[in-house]
Amino acid sequence: MARVHLDAELVSALETLNTPGKWVHLATVSPDGGPHVTPVVLGYDKDALYLSVTGKQKNKNIERDPRVCISISREGDLAHLTIWGECELSVGPAAQEKWEWLIRSTLGGEALAGMQRTLSNEGTQLGVVHPSRYRIYGLNS
């Protein structure tokens, strides 16, 4: 199935709510079917959303069931964005390059220097999310 670019309304909401240094919340499906929610960093380009996925439980959950939900909110009011989709976990040279871009662009070059690691199936992986739907609340987009 061909992937589509992120639409303008979603990108506008991301530009407003996903500011550098901000953590977002990622929900994965636990083995018992319940939610497992953790903070992650989120980046995006015209094609997909990108996550730094570290943590044995998150990785296992995504490998078993790729459905995820991402929540981003704005401090001080009720504005928020909820995104549903499927997450692919990736390692290798292209994923490594995208992961380093993600950390540098969201947390800064110093953070990348302190977090430098090689992506692996047993450790940190790049999560690539292709949204299937989203809901924007409280933004004048």
N, C-alpha and C positions, 0 to 999 in steps of 0.2 A: 504494500500500500504506500503510495506517495505521501510524503510529509508536506504539510502546508506551513507557510510562514505564520508567525504570531501576528494577530490582527492589531490594527492601530489602536483600538479601544483598550485592549489588554496592555500593550506597550505603554500607553499614556498612564494607565493606573500604576504600572510597575515603576515608571519614571518618577511618579509622585510619592509612592510609598516605600520603595526599596532603595533607601539611601545608603551610601557607603558606611560601613561599620555596623550596620543594622543586622540583627539576627532575625530570622523568620522561623516559623514553626512548621515542621514536617511531620505528618501523621502517616504511619505505615500500618499494615494489618498484622496484628500479633497472631501467634499460632492458634489462640483460642477464638480468633475472629474479632477481638476488640481492638481499639486504637492503641498505638504506641506513638507518643508525641515527643519530639525532641527539637531543640534549636539547631539550625544550620545556617550557613551563608548561602545566598542565592545570587546568581548572575544570569544574564540572558543576552541573547543576540536575536537576530531576525528569525532564526530557525527553531530555537528551543530554550528551555530553562536549564540551568546547570547548578548542581549542588555538590558540596564536599561531603561525602558520605563516609563517616568514620564511626565505628561502633559495631560490635558483633551483632547485636540484636537488629539494628536497622538493616544491615546488609543481609542477614538471614531472612528477615521479613520481606525485603524487596525481591530477593532471589526466589522465594516461595510464591509471592503474590505481588506483582509489580504495581498494583494500584496504590496511589499516594494522594494526599491532599496537602496543600501548602496554604498557610494562613499568614497574611501580612497585615499589620494594623498601624495606624498613626497615633502617636502619643497625644493625649489631650482632647481627643474627640472619638467618635464612633466609626470614623472612616476605616474601611478595611477591604481587603481583596481575598477571596478564597478561590483556589485553583485546584481542579481535579485532573488527574491524568495518570499515565503509566511511566514508570521510571526504569531506564536501562542502566545497569552498572557497567562501567568501562574502565579499562586500564590500558597501558601501552603508550607509545610516543605521542600520538595525537591527543589522547585523553590527558596525558601528563601536561602537555602544553596548554590545553584548555583549563585544567585545574590550576596551574600556576597563574594564568590570566585571571581566573575567578578569585583566587586569594588576594592577588595584587590589587585588583580593581575594587574589591569589597572591603578588605582589611588593611591594605597598604603594603608597600614594598618591605617595610621592616617586619611586618607579620609574616610575609612569605619567607624572609630569611630565617625567622625563628621557627617556622613550621615546615621547612623544606623536607620533603620525603618523596620516595618513589612509590607511585601507586602500585597496589598489588591486590590480588584476589583475597588475601588474608587480612589486609589492612584497609587503608583509605582508598576509596574508589571515586571516580567521577560519576555522579548521577546525572543522567540526561532525561529531562521530562518533556514530553510532548503533550501539552494540555488538550483535554477533550472537552472541557467546559470551564467556565469561571463565573464568579459573581462579584460585582463591584458594588459597594455600599458607601454612601456618604461623600462621594467625590463629584465635583461638577465637571465631569468629562463629557 
